Amino acid sequence: ISQEKLLDRVIQHAELIYRVSEESCSLFEEMFVPFSLQLQRNQAGYACITKAFPIPSSKSEIQQISDKWLLHSVLILVQSWIGPLVYLQTTMDHYDGAPDMLLNKTKWVSEKLISLEQGVVVLIKKMLDEGMITTTYSEQGLFQYEVQPDMLESVMRDYTLLSCFKKDAHKMEVLLKLL
């Protein structure tokens, strides 16, 4: 498969992941987050788990880096979300009345994220024309797994997690399209 076609497929994957993450976040918000807390959260802002990563965020930063670094940034984002999304699936199984559609979307996104990771790694290898690149970042230190938290706290943590993932999925899509 040509590098161009591979990039197109990776972009399509990222677009789908972002679209489904948007739907999941909206559905979760409607089902589990009281409106007053939605307003509070939006006004207060929140820190995402990937905030510490060296991901370019401004247009000028993006223009100054190479295509390989853009792909590397996407790979960092993808790999940092695999663990937290698996965790999210397990916590959402404990929600009363969580619709299968929401659970299925979360599972689908996790599976597609792994496929996206594989596609980005292949693309990087093609661009560099060399062997395997491994740049796995451990999310263990960034994402704290709590045991039996208060239900409202758990809902808000999961909602923040989904919101952050949606934001980062959009960032992945934009970075890939800039290639």
N, C-alpha and C positions, 0 to 999 in steps of 0.2 A: 504494500500500500504506500502511496506517495506521501511525502511529508505534508503536502497541502491538504490531501483528503483526510489524513489523520488529524490535522489541526481542525478541520471542519467538523469531524466527528466529536472531538474533544469539546469544541465550542457548543455543539448541539447538546451534548451531555450536560455541560454546565448550565445551559439555558433551562433545560428540563428540571434539573436539580433545584435551581433558583425558583422556578415557577411552582413546583410542588412544595418547596419550603415555605413560600408565601401562603399558599393554600392551607398548609398545616398550621402555620402560626395563626392565621385568621380563625380557623376552626377551633384551635385550642383556646384562643382568646374568648370567642363566643361561648364556648362550653364551660370554661373553668375559671375565668378571671373576672371578678366583679368590676363593673365600669369604674367605680371610684379608684380602684387600684390600678386600672389601666392608665388613668389620668395621672395618678401619683408617679407611676413608673416613668411615664413619658416626660414628666416635668423634672424628675430627679436625675434622669440619665442613668446609664449603667456601664460597667466595665466588662468588656468581653474577654474571654480567655485568651484570645489571640492578640490582644492589645500589645503584649510584650514582644511580639515577633517583629523582625525587621522587614515589614511589608510596605512597599511604597504606597502612599495614599494620595499625594497631590499630583496634579498633572505635570508639574515641572520635575518632580522626582521620577515619575514614570518615563518621561522623555529622556532622562539622563542615563537610564540603565539599559542594558542589553536585553535582547529577546530571551536569551538563556536565563538571565536573572529574573525576568518576568515569569518564565515557566517555573523556575525554582521557587518563586514566591507563591505561585499557585499550588505547587506541590506541598509546601510548608502548610498552607491553609487546609488543604485536603487532608493531609495526614493528622493535623491537630484536631480535626473534628471526628475522626473515625471512632475513637474511644468514647467521647461524650455522647455521641448519637446512639451507640450501643447501650450505654448507661440510661439514656432517656427512654429507650424502648422498654427496659426492665422496670423503670419507675412508672411509666404510663400503664403498664399492665395492672398496677395496683389501684388505678383510678376507678371509682364506681361510675359506670355509665359512659366510659370512654368509647366512642363509636369505633367500629372496626375500620371505617374509612381513615380515621386519624392514625390508628395503629398501623394500618397497612401502608399509609403514605410515609410514616416515619421509617418503617422497615425498608421500603422501596428506596428512600433517599440514602439510607446506610449502604445498601447494596450498590447503588449507582455511584456512590462516593468512592467505593473500592474500585469500581471499573474506571472511574475518572482518574484515580491515582495511577492505575496501570497504564492508561492512555498517555498521561503526562510523562511518566517515566520513559515510555517508548519514544515519545516525541523528543524528549531531552536527549536520549541516546542517539536518535537519528540526527539531531542538530549537532551534537558533539562528535558523532561518528566514532563512538568508543563504547566500552563495556558498561556494566551495571553501575548505576549511581544509587547510593543509599543515603538518604538524608532524613531519617525518621526522627521526629521530635517527640519526646515523651510528654504526653498531656497529664501524666500522673501528678506532677508538681504544680500544674496550673489549675487543674480542676479537682476540687475536693469532693470526694464521695462521702456523704453523710449517712449515718445509719439512723433510721426511724425519725426523721425530722417532723416537726409540726406540719400538718397537711397544708395549711395556707402558705407556709414558708416553702414547702416542697413545690406547690403549684407555681409560686412566683419564681422560684429558682428554675424550674423547667420552662416557664414562659420566657424568662430572660435568656436561657440557653437557646430556645427556638428562635427568639428575636435576633440574637447574636449570630446564630448560624445563617439565618436569612440574610443578614447584612453581609456576612463573609461569603456566602454563596453568590451574592450579587457582585461582590468584589472579584471573585474568581472569574465570573462570566465577563466582566469588563476587562480584566487583565488579558484574558485569552482573546477577546475580540480585538484588543489593541495590537496583537501579534499579526 
